[in-house]
């Protein structure tokens, strides 16, 4: 029975350790009390026992039970805060919007709700559905930099769409060409527009395409690109099946009939002070259509943009300088006249 002596000794020590001491605070061992981590409780410094603080008084707060009237008050307060702060006249607080603002919001809603379908591959592209810009009056500014319109679905071959940016290069999208950049004719103009938009969205490094019926609008992929420098050109050798548009100007030589039409196109081309190869071809086509000679063209360019107007070399892509005395541009890198 000697083996049970150690067990009995351990029990006696446990009883002594946990025994109640009349002189202490702890009801278990009589040790000193300290604040517990739980509200309204005390903790023994000796045995870590916790018990309810008899002197604790609970601070009862009146609960603000949600109600319809309370929600209405919060909504009205929110509207007052918006009207008086930096977000005034947005979020629908001000109802007397102009017709143009209403139309702009409607177009924006359409693009957010339906513009994502077939627009880009979410698995490979990290991009928001739409870039949104605002002017100083908190009005939404259109991000469209150009557009294509399918006016007739009778393509007969040779139709080509070019997207060009000085210093970056030219993207060619041709009808019925099996090179990965070719688009197909659909059963109607809307289907053809979707085919063009899908190819451009999957291949272009310059723009995103958005389809609205038979019209394809473009916005820049990067905020670092300038809208004025983007060139949109359509080569339609047959009938007028597809036309390009930028800043409200139709970029089609067959649509031009007088000097004022040519002047509007030149103003659009010279927005960035650079004439790209596709822009140069467009201006040449319009001059042939109207009957404007090259000397008058150079004179108009100097009048609008000055003698520092540059032309992108078709051979090397460098910027050729204008030599007024010769009425043309010269590329120093290629040592050729452009």
C-alpha positions in Angstrom: 0.0 0.0 0.0 3.1 2.2 0.0 2.4 3.1 -3.5 -0.7 5.1 -2.7 1.1 7.4 -0.3 2.2 9.7 -3.1 -1.3 9.8 -4.5 -2.8 10.8 -1.2 -0.1 13.4 -0.7 -1.0 14.9 -4.1 -4.7 15.0 -3.2 -3.9 16.8 0.1 -1.8 19.4 -1.7 -4.5 20.0 -4.2 -7.1 20.5 -1.5 -4.8 23.0 0.2 -4.1 24.8 -3.0 -7.8 25.1 -3.9 -9.0 25.5 -0.3 -11.0 28.6 0.6 -9.2 31.3 2.5 -11.5 33.6 4.5 -9.0 36.5 4.2 -8.9 36.7 0.4 -11.2 37.8 -2.5 -11.3 34.6 -4.5 -14.2 32.3 -3.5 -12.1 29.3 -4.4 -8.6 29.9 -2.9 -8.8 33.3 -1.2 -6.3 34.9 -3.6 -6.3 38.6 -4.7 -8.8 39.7 -7.4 -8.0 41.6 -10.6 -10.2 42.8 -13.5 -11.1 40.1 -15.9 -11.1 40.3 -19.7 -14.9 39.7 -19.5 -17.0 42.7 -18.6 -18.6 42.4 -15.1 -16.2 39.6 -14.0 -13.2 39.4 -11.6 -10.1 37.1 -12.0 -8.0 35.6 -9.3 -4.3 36.3 -9.6 -3.4 33.0 -7.9 -5.6 30.3 -9.5 -7.1 32.3 -12.4 -10.6 31.6 -11.3 -13.2 34.1 -12.6 -16.4 35.1 -10.9 -19.1 37.7 -11.3 -18.2 41.1 -9.8 -20.9 41.7 -7.1 -20.4 45.5 -7.4 -20.7 45.6 -11.2 -23.7 47.7 -12.5 -24.7 47.1 -16.1 -24.9 50.3 -18.2 -28.2 49.7 -20.0 -28.6 51.7 -23.3 -31.8 52.3 -25.0 -31.9 50.4 -28.3 -32.7 52.3 -31.4 -35.1 49.8 -33.1 -35.2 50.3 -36.9 -38.5 51.5 -38.3 -39.9 52.9 -41.5 -39.9 56.4 -40.1 -36.3 56.1 -39.0 -35.2 54.9 -42.4 -37.0 57.8 -44.0 -35.1 60.2 -41.7 -31.8 58.7 -42.6 -32.5 58.9 -46.3 -33.5 62.6 -46.1 -30.4 63.3 -44.1 -28.2 61.6 -46.7 -29.8 63.7 -49.5 -29.1 66.9 -47.5 -25.5 65.9 -47.0 -25.0 65.1 -50.7 -26.7 68.4 -51.7 -24.5 70.4 -49.4 -21.2 68.6 -50.2 -18.9 67.9 -53.1 -21.3 65.4 -54.5 -24.0 67.9 -55.2 -26.2 67.3 -58.3 -25.2 63.7 -58.8 -26.6 60.3 -57.8 -30.0 61.5 -59.0 -30.5 64.0 -56.2 -31.1 66.8 -58.7 -33.9 65.8 -61.0 -34.0 68.7 -63.5 -31.5 67.3 -65.9 -31.2 68.5 -69.4 -32.2 66.4 -72.4 -28.5 65.9 -73.3 -27.7 64.7 -69.8 -30.6 62.3 -69.7 -29.5 60.8 -73.1 -25.9 60.6 -71.9 -27.0 58.7 -68.7 -29.1 56.4 -70.8 -26.3 55.6 -73.1 -24.0 55.0 -70.1 -26.5 52.6 -68.6 -26.8 50.7 -71.8 -23.1 50.3 -72.1 -22.8 49.1 -68.5 -25.7 46.7 -68.7 -25.3 45.3 -72.2 -22.0 46.4 -73.5 -20.0 43.7 -71.8 -21.5 40.9 -74.0 -18.8 39.7 -76.5 -16.8 42.7 -75.7 -13.6 41.3 -74.2 -12.2 38.1 -72.6 -12.4 38.5 -68.8 -10.0 35.5 -68.5 -7.1 37.4 -70.2 -8.0 41.1 -69.8 -8.2 43.0 -66.5 -10.4 45.9 -67.4 -13.4 47.8 -66.3 -16.4 47.8 -68.6 -16.1 51.4 -69.6 -13.7 54.3 -69.0 -15.8 57.2 -67.6 -14.7 60.8 -67.8 -16.3 63.9 -66.2 -16.0 67.6 -67.0 -15.7 70.4 -64.5 -19.5 70.4 -64.1 -19.7 66.7 -63.2 -21.1 65.9 -66.6 -20.2 62.6 -68.3 -17.9 63.1 -71.2 -18.1 60.7 -74.1 -15.0 58.5 -74.5 -15.7 57.6 -78.1 -12.7 58.4 -80.4 -14.2 57.2 -83.6 -16.9 55.0 -85.2 -17.7 52.8 -88.2 -21.1 52.4 -89.7 -22.2 49.5 -91.9 -24.4 51.3 -94.5 -24.7 48.3 -96.8 -24.1 44.6 -96.3 -23.1 44.0 -100.0 -19.3 43.6 -99.5 -17.6 42.3 -102.7 -14.0 42.0 -101.6 -11.1 44.3 -100.9 -12.7 46.2 -98.0 -10.1 47.2 -95.4 -10.2 48.9 -92.0 -7.1 50.5 -90.6 -6.4 51.7 -87.0 -3.3 53.7 -86.9 -1.3 55.6 -84.2 1.9 57.6 -85.0 5.0 55.9 -83.5 3.1 52.7 -82.7 2.0 51.4 -86.1 -1.0 50.3 -88.2 -3.5 47.5 -87.6 -5.1 46.1 -90.7 -8.5 44.3 -90.6 -9.6 43.0 -94.0 -12.8 41.5 -95.2 -12.8 37.7 -95.8 -9.1 37.3 -95.3 -8.0 34.2 -93.4 -5.0 35.6 -91.4 -6.6 36.0 -87.9 -7.4 39.7 -88.6 -10.1 39.0 -91.2 -13.8 39.6 -90.5 -16.8 38.0 -92.1 -20.1 39.3 -93.6 -23.1 38.3 -91.5 -26.7 37.8 -92.6 -27.3 41.6 -92.0 -25.4 44.7 -91.2 -25.8 44.2 -87.4 -24.1 40.7 -87.6 -21.3 42.1 -89.7 -20.7 44.9 -87.2 -20.5 42.3 -84.4 -18.0 40.3 -86.5 -15.8 43.3 -87.0 -16.0 44.3 -83.3 -15.1 40.8 -82.1 -12.0 40.7 -84.2 -10.8 44.2 -83.2 -11.5 43.4 -79.5 -9.4 40.3 -79.7 -6.5 41.7 -81.7 -6.2 45.5 -81.3 -3.7 47.1 -79.0 -5.2 50.5 -79.6 -9.0 50.5 -79.1 -12.0 48.6 -77.7 -15.0 48.2 -79.9 -18.6 48.5 -78.9 -21.6 47.6 -81.1 -24.8 49.5 -81.3 -26.9 48.1 -84.1 -24.9 48.6 -87.3 -22.6 51.1 -85.7 -19.2 50.3 -84.1 -17.8 52.9 -81.7 -14.2 52.9 -80.4 -12.6 54.0 -77.2 -8.9 53.9 -76.4 -7.4 51.0 -74.5 -4.9 53.1 -72.6 -5.3 56.5 -71.0 -1.7 57.2 -72.2 -2.9 57.4 -75.8 -4.3 60.7 -77.2 -7.6 60.6 -79.0 -6.4 63.2 -81.5 -3.6 60.9 -82.7 -5.7 57.9 -83.4 -6.3 57.4 -87.1 -9.4 55.5 -88.4 -9.3 54.8 -92.2 -11.6 52.7 -94.4 -10.6 51.5 -97.9 -13.8 50.6 -99.7 -13.0 50.1 -103.3 -16.5 49.1 -104.4 -19.7 50.7 -103.4 -20.1 52.5 -100.2 -20.6 49.6 -97.7 -18.8 51.0 -94.7 -17.8 54.5 -93.6 -15.6 55.9 -90.9 -16.4 58.8 -88.7 -14.4 60.9 -86.2 -15.5 64.0 -84.3 -18.7 64.1 -86.4 -16.8 64.2 -89.7 -17.3 61.4 -92.2 -13.9 60.2 -93.5 -15.0 59.2 -97.0 -13.6 60.9 -100.1 -16.8 60.1 -102.0 -18.7 62.1 -99.4 -16.6 65.3 -100.1 -17.7 67.8 -102.7 -16.1 71.1 -102.1 -13.2 72.9 -100.4 -15.0 73.3 -97.1 -15.3 69.5 -96.9 -11.6 69.1 -97.5 -10.8 71.8 -94.9 -12.8 70.0 -92.2 -11.0 66.8 -92.9 -7.6 68.6 -92.8 -8.5 70.2 -89.5 -9.3 66.7 -88.1 -6.1 65.2 -89.4 -4.0 68.0 -88.0 -5.3 67.8 -84.4 -2.1 66.2 -83.3 0.2 68.0 -85.8 1.1 64.7 -87.5 0.0 63.3 -90.9 0.0 59.5 -90.7 0.3 57.3 -93.8 -3.5 56.5 -93.8 -4.3 60.1 -93.3 -2.1 61.0 -96.2 -3.9 58.5 -98.4 -7.3 59.9 -97.3 -6.3 63.5 -98.0 -4.9 62.4 -101.4 -8.2 60.6 -102.2 -10.2 63.7 -101.3 -8.0 65.9 -103.4 -8.5 63.6 -106.4 -12.3 63.6 -105.8 -12.6 67.4 -105.5 -9.7 68.5 -107.7 -7.3 70.2 -105.3 -3.6 70.3 -106.2 -0.8 69.5 -103.9 0.5 73.1 -103.6 -2.9 74.3 -102.3 -2.9 71.4 -99.8 0.5 72.4 -98.4 -0.6 76.0 -98.2 -3.7 74.9 -96.2 -1.6 72.7 -93.9 0.8 75.6 -93.1 -2.2 77.9 -92.5 -3.8 75.6 -90.0 -0.8 74.0 -88.2 2.3 75.9 -89.2 5.6 74.9 -90.8 6.3 72.4 -88.0 3.7 69.9 -89.2 5.2 66.4 -89.4 4.5 63.5 -91.6 5.1 59.9 -90.6 7.4 58.2 -93.2 5.7 55.2 -94.8 9.1 53.4 -95.1 10.6 53.7 -91.7 8.0 55.3 -89.5 10.2 58.3 -88.6 8.8 61.8 -88.6 9.6 63.7 -91.8 9.9 67.5 -91.7 8.1 69.9 -94.0 10.3 71.9 -96.4 8.2 74.8 -97.4 10.4 75.8 -100.3 9.9 72.4 -101.9 6.2 72.0 -100.9 6.8 68.5 -99.5 8.2 66.5 -96.6 11.7 64.9 -96.3 12.7 62.0 -94.1 16.2 62.4 -92.8 16.5 58.7 -91.8 15.5 57.3 -95.2 16.9 60.3 -97.1 13.8 60.3 -99.2 10.9 62.7 -100.0 7.6 61.7 -98.5 
